[in-house]
Amino acid sequence: MVSIGLSAAAVARIRFAVSCLWEVAASVRVLRDTGDHAIHLPWANRVRPRLVAAGLVGADSHGTRSDGGLLWQLVPAGPRYLPDFLTPPPQGLTPDLTTELAVLRATPPEVVRTDLDLYDGTPSPAVRALRADPAEGLRRLADEITEYWRIALAPDWARIRLLLDAEVQHRARRLAEDGAGGLLNDLHQRVRWEGETLSIAQRHCTAADVPDGSGLVLVPSVFVWPSVLSVAQGALPQLAYPARGVGTLWEAGPRASDALGAVLGRGRARLLVEMRAPVSTTELARRTGISAGGVSQHLAVLRAAGLVATHRAGRSVLNVRTTVADALLSVAG
């Protein structure tokens, strides 16, 4: 259990952020033990062979072999300690891997060594080298993360970003409607805010409590599912929690029924089926093979019929089914 003090002043400094490095660290944990992250098995099966071939991921995901890169050796399976310097506080809702890696490389040596003192198990030679020379080790780590990102996450990042942007939009609305208590107590079953204290129930967590937190960064994540991860120490506590709709990320979309296609047209019916979560026009065109112009024309008709709503999330414009469309799909299915 971790407790973070959140006074009224600290609650006023709660903000959301999206982070490339959080997704990197959490996705390595998925590869370490896919049994606890079955939703991501299609992704893991697809990227693991390439990561193993690149020497970034060990072939023995469940064991203690020291093969794989430095990143692989720093990120443990399950609930064990994840070095805090791997996930510095993200700055906003427009994540940039290059910017985050610059912050990582600038981590003070004493911070790296303090985090590594909490390392669970016998450090590998690469981890010992990082402790002996943090500056050189962090440069090596940043290079590995860049290559890991290129292979494992970049091909799917557009889809992941859309889901994370939709999550922030949803939570911002929840905050406006129900206040901080409604927001915080709805994030995850292990998270509870009572009496100016945020409690996070994490197995085997040895982090110290923070009686007077200075605020909180809420980081929606795809790969942290089904748990939560927190960084209680440092300038600003962080809480990474599962974004809504993760279960739809890797699944193949169902086909529109012939009856629905006969009523709406096959293209419009297919678009409604694909809008299981808020999605951009560009992504709909990619998924369906319909041109972007054609998608826009179909969406205009669906909006006029009250079947689709559109809202802006940062720089993106997302399309989402209305409850009327959900009911229509339910009957047609």
Secondary structure, DSSP 8 states (H G I E B T S, - for coil): -EEEE--HHHHTTEEE---HHHHHHHHHHHHH-GGG-GGGHHHHHHHHHHHHHTTSS-S-SSS----S-HHHHHS-STTS---GGGS----SSS--HHHHHHHHHT--HHHHHHHHTT--S---HHHHHHHH-HHHHHHHHHHHHHHHIIIIIGGGHHHHHHHHHHHHHHHHHHHHHHHHHHHHTTS-TTEEEETTEEEE--TT-----BTT---EEEEEESTTTTS-EEE-SSSS-EEEEE-TTGGGSSS------HHHHHHH-HHHHHHHHH-SS-EEHHHHHHHH---HHHHHHHHHHHHHTTSEEEEEETTEEEEEE-HHHHHHHHHH-
